[in-house]
Amino acid sequence: MSARIDLTAPDGTTAALSTHGAEPVSWRVGGTEYLWSGDPDHWNRHAPWLFPVVGASAGGHVTVAGRTYPMAQHGFARDLPFAVVERSADAVTLRLVDGPETRAHYPFAFRLDVTARVRPAGLDLTVDVTSTGDAPLPYALGFHPAFPWPFAGGARAKGGGYAVDFEHAERPFAPQVGAGGLLLRDEQPLPLEGAHLPLDPALFTEALVFRNARSRWMRFTGPGGRAIRMEAEDFPHLAVWTKPTAPFLSLECWTGHADWADFSGELAARDSQRLLAPGEAARHGVRLSLEG
C-alpha cells in the first residue's frame, strides 16, 4: 500500500510525495498545480526517480561478473515502496534498501534516501546513495518530472511562446534514439538558438538528450514570463521530453543515460555509470522554483 505525504511551506506552497517510488505527485504554488497530473491516457507518472540505471539497457538486462540480470527501462526504484525515515510539516525523508526483490535484478547492497522539502514557490530534493555492501556499487540516478504544457492546461501549439532556456549555450545536436530506447552514435540537429530552445510538439519523437551539458539549470518558460526552473546538482546530463500528443513537458537530469546500441559489457563499464566504494556515499540535488 502506498501513502501520500503532504508538505506545506509557510507561504502556502504545498507538495506531496508518494511512498511508492518516493515520487513527487503534487507541487502547488498559489493554488495552481505545476506537476503533471499523471493522466494515464498520456503518461501515468508525475516525477519518478530513476535508479539504478537511467534509460534502456541493451538486451533488456545488465551484466555483473558475467551473469545477466533483467533490468527494466529506468531501473526499479520508481516501482518499489519506500519507508518513511523522518517527517515534519515541510519535509520528509523516504528510504529504499536492497532486498530479495532488488537483488533479482541488481546484486548489490545499497541504501537510497530521498529527502523533499517544500519552500516558498519551490521544492528542494536531495538524494543520498550509499554503498552498504562489501563490493563497489555501480549506479546511475535520474529525476524525471513533468509539468503541464501549457501551464494553464489546454492544447499545445507550435509558436505558442513556450521554450526551454539553459544556463549556457548548448550543442545544437542530440544522439538519435534507436530501437528499444538505445542511443545511437549518429546525432540529430536541434533548433537550439544558443541557450534558447523554442518548443514545438513536432520536435519530440524521442527525448532530446544533452550529454555532458554545460548548464546546471534550465527553465521551462511560458509566453507571459512565468517559468519553472530546475537546478541540478551533480547531474551532468540533461534531457527534454514529451509524447507527441501529451499536454506536458518533462525536464530531466541524469548521472547516466541509456546504453549505446553497440554496448555489451559489464554494468560497471556502462557509459556514465558511477562507482561507489564499499561504505561510500554520494549526494545529488534538484531544486524546483516557480519564477515570474
N, C-alpha and C positions, 0 to 999 in steps of 0.2 A: 504493500500500500504506500502510495506517495502522499506527501503532505505539502501544503503550501505555507510558506513562511513570509509574512508581510512585514515590511520595514517602512518606517516613516521618519523623514527629516524634519527639523524644526520649522522649515518654511512650508511644510505640507507636501513636498515632493515624496512620492511613495515608490517602492519597488517590491517585487515578490519573487521568491525563488521556490522551485520545486525540489524536494528531496530526490526526485527521480532525475539523475544526471547532474544535480546541483545547478540546474538550468534556470537562469532568469526568465520569468514568464510575464513580467509586467514592469514598466517604468513610466510613471505618470508625473508630468510636470504641469502645474496649473490646471489640473483636472483632465489633461489631454494625454492619451496613451501614445507613447513613442516607440514601443516594441511591437513587432509584428504579432498579429493575433493567433497565429498557429492554425489558421483555417485549413483543414485537411483537403479542401478542393484544390489548393495550390501547394502548400508545404506545411506539414503538421508539427513543425518545431518553431521555437522562438529565438533562442540564443544558446545553442548547445556547445559544450566543451568537447574537444576532440583529443583523445588520448587512448592508447599510447602511440598511435600513428595519426598522421594527417593525410587525408586523401586515400586513393586506392592503392592496394598492394598487388604487385604483379602475380598473376595466377590466383588471386584471392587468398593468399597465405603469406606468412613470413617464415623465414628460416633461422633457427637458432641451433648452433652446434650440429648442423647437418640435418636436423629434424624439422619438418614443416608443421606449422600450426595455422588453422584457419583464422583469417583476420578480415572482419567486415570493413567497409569503407569508413574512414574516420575513427576506427577503433571501437571500443566497447563502453567507455566511461559514460557516454551520453545515455546509455540504456540501462544503467545499474543504479540501485538505491544507495544514497549517501546517508551517513549518520550525522546528526546534529551534535557538534562538539561544544559550541558556545553560541549564546544568543542574547541580544539586547534589543531595545526598541528600534535602533537604526542599523544594526549589524548582525551577521550570522556567519559562523564557520561550519562548513559541511565537509565530511571526510569519507573517502573511499580507500579501502585497503585490499590487498590481494587475498584471494581465497580460491577454492576449487574451481569456481566459475571463470575467474580470470586466468588461472594457470592453464586451463584447457586451450587458451589462445596465446598466452604470453607467460612463459615460465619464469617469472621474476617476482621478487618481493618488493613491494613499494607502498608508499602512502601518498595520497593525493588530497590536499586540503584546499578548498575553495572558500575564500572569505569575501563577503559582499558588504559594502557599507553605503547606504544612501546618504546624500548630502544635498544641499540646495541646488536644484536644477541639474543634479548629477548622480552618477552611480560609479563607485570605485570597486574594482575586483582584483583580488590578489590570489595567485595560485602558487602553492608550495609543493614541489615534487621531491620526495625523499626516497633514496635507495636504502631499504631496510634489510636487505639480504647480504649474502657473502659474495655475490658476483656483481660486476658492473651492470648498471641499468641503462639500456638503450631506450630512448623515448623521444617522442615529438608531442607537442602540445599546440592546440589551436583554439581560437574563440570565433564563433560563427553567428553573431547576432544579425537579425534582420529588422528593418524599420519600414513603416508604411511609406509607400511611394505612389501618389503624393501624400504629404504629411496628413492632410485632412481627409484622405480617402478619395475614391473615385478612380477614373481611368488615367493611365499614363499616356504620355504623348511625346513624340519627337519634338524638340524645340519648346518643351514646356517650362524651361527655365531651371530645371534640376541639373545638378552637376556634382562631381566629386573633385574636391580641391586637396592637393597634397602639400605637405610641408615644404618639399623641394621638388624641382623638376625631375621627372622620372623618365626612363627609357620608353619611347612610344612603341614598344613591342612586348608581346607576351607569348609564352610557349603555347603551341597548339595542343589541344587535348584529344587523345585518340580513344580507341575502343576501351571500354571499361573504366574510363576516367584516368588512364595513364598519360603522363606527359610525353610529348614528342620533342625531338631536338629542333624541329622546324618552328619558326616563330610567325606570328601574325601581327600585322601593323595595327596600331591603335590610333584613334583620332585625338591623341593627347596633345594639348597645347601647352607645353612646358609642364606646369604643375596643375593644369586645369583640364578635366575630362568632362565635356558636355555629355549628358546622358540621353541615350536613345534605346528603347527596348530592343531594337534590332541588333544591338551590339552583342547580346547575351545568348549565344548558342551554348557557351560554356563559361566557366569562371575566367575572369581576366586576372592573371597571376603576375604579381610584381616581385620576382625573386630578388633577394638581397636589395630591398628598396633603400633608397637614400632617406626617405621620410620615416618619421616615427609617429606621425599623426596624419589623419585625413579627415575631411569634413564633407558630409552629405548635405549640400546646400539647396535651399528652395528659392523660388522666384521672389519671395518677399524679404529675403535676407536671413530668415531663420535657418539654423544649421544644427546638425548633430555631429559633434566632434568625437572622434575616437583616438585616444592616445595609447600607444602600445609600448610597454617596457620589456625589452629582451625578446622581441618577436621580429626577426629580420625580414620575414616575408609578409606581404600584404596581398589581399585579393578583393575583388568586387564581383558580385554575382547576383543573378536573379534567374527566374524562369521566364520564358518568352511571353507568357500572358498573365504573370502573377503580379499583383499590386504591392510589391515590396522590393527593397534593395538590401542586400547583405554586404556589410563591410567586415572583412575577416583579417585576422592576424595569426600568423603561424610561426612556429620554430622550425618546422619541417614541411614537406609537401609530398604529393603523390609520387609513387615510383616512376622513374623513366620507363618507357615501354621496353627498353632493351636491358633492364636490370634483372639479375638473377642471383644476387649474392645474399650474404647473411644480413639480418636485421641491423646489426651494429654498423654495417658498411653502407647502409642506405643513405642516399644524399640528404644532408642536413640533419640526420638523426643525432641527438645529443647522447652523451655517455656520462653517467654519474658513477663515481667510485662507491664502493660499499660505505654506507653511513653518510654519504654526501647528500646535500640538498641544493635545490635551485629555486629561485623565486622569479615569477613573471607577473606583470601587472597590466591592467586595462582600465582606462578612465574614460567614462562616457559623460559628455556635457552637452546640454542644450544651450545654444547661443542665439542671440537676436530676439 
